[in-house]
């Protein structure tokens, strides 16, 4: 069975690599790299890889540091899911993460998916503050400021809405509903159990703090990439690149 799973994983990996290579415009890629200064490549790779591990640590904190999860493995699962998000519609890579991890660890998949959604909300909040800081410090263009405020409203509002739902979902169980609604409520409760970190101040603070650390590093990586093209732009370029490319991510 294990060998069969490895063979399937290898086939899927080869298929994805083939798809990626087929979609690459090699001539444009070569022309781009001709303008690229590789002086920062070591730091770019090192820092970006470090964010993947930090995301694993954060995800484990969102799961209340349950010992059955490994931060390194969670970082690997995140990486695979992010790659799938590039090629699959509707962020199917995030659904894959929840399905795979839930199956592997014998955990409710909706609970794991809830933790993934909370993770994405944290990402959105961080991107909002990055873009807002970039706008206020470097470019007070009205349309960019409105974009930043829109992102903030979306993600901070989502966090508040999920918090209210998480705190009140148990109150709905005592109500008189038909079977279909009761089944739906059961699914919603399972999903909201992925937000249990909202009741743990230590894990919530750690995961929220790590979110800002991760995105701060990603901003610096973006700056190093821009700097490698000798465009003469400052750190603000990294902040704008990350926030505009990844919002809402």
WORAZI-V930852 format. One line per field, one symbol per residue. ss: DSSP state (a for helix, b for strand, c for the rest). psi: psi as a letter, one per 30 degrees, with the letter a starting at -180 (. if undefined). burial: b if it has 24 or more other C-alpha atoms within 12 Angstrom, else e. Layout:
# WORAZI-V930852
ss=???
psi=???
burial=???
This chain:
# WORAZI-V930852
ss=caaaaaaaaaaaaaaaaaaaaaaccaaaaaaaaacccaaaaaaaaaaaaaaaaaaaaaaaaaccccccccaaaaaaaaaaaaaaaaacaaaaaaaaaaaaaaaaacccaaaaaaaaaaaaaaaaaaaaaaaaaaaaaacccaaaaaaaaaaaaaaaaaaaaaaaaaaaaaaaccccccaaaaaaaaaaaaaaaaaaaaacaaaaaaaaaaaaaaaaaaaaaaaaaaacccccccaaaaaaaaaaacccc
psi=eeeeeeeeeeeeeeeeeeeeeefkjeeeeeeeffgkjgfgeeeeeeeeeeeeeeeeeeeeefghhkffkkeeeeeeeeeeeeeefefklhhfeeeeeeeeeeeeghlkeeeeeeeeeeeeeeeeeeeeeeeeeeeeefjhkeeeeeeeeeeeeeeeeeeeeeeeeefgefffffljlleeeeeeeeeeeeefffgffffjeeeeeeeeeeeeeefeeeeeeeeeeeffghfgkafeeeeeeeeeegkk.
burial=eeeeeeeeeeeeeeeeeeeeeeeeeeeeeeeeeeeeeeeeeeebeebbebbbbbbbbbbbbbbbbeeebbbebbbbbbbbbbebeeeeeeeebbbbbbbbbbeeeebbbbbbbbbbbbbbbbbbbbbbbbbbbbbeeeeeeeebbebbbebbebbbeebeebeeebeebeeeeeeeeeeeeeeebeebbbbbbbbbbbeeeebbebbbbbbbbbbbbbbbbbbbbbbbeeeeeebbbbbbbbbbebbbb
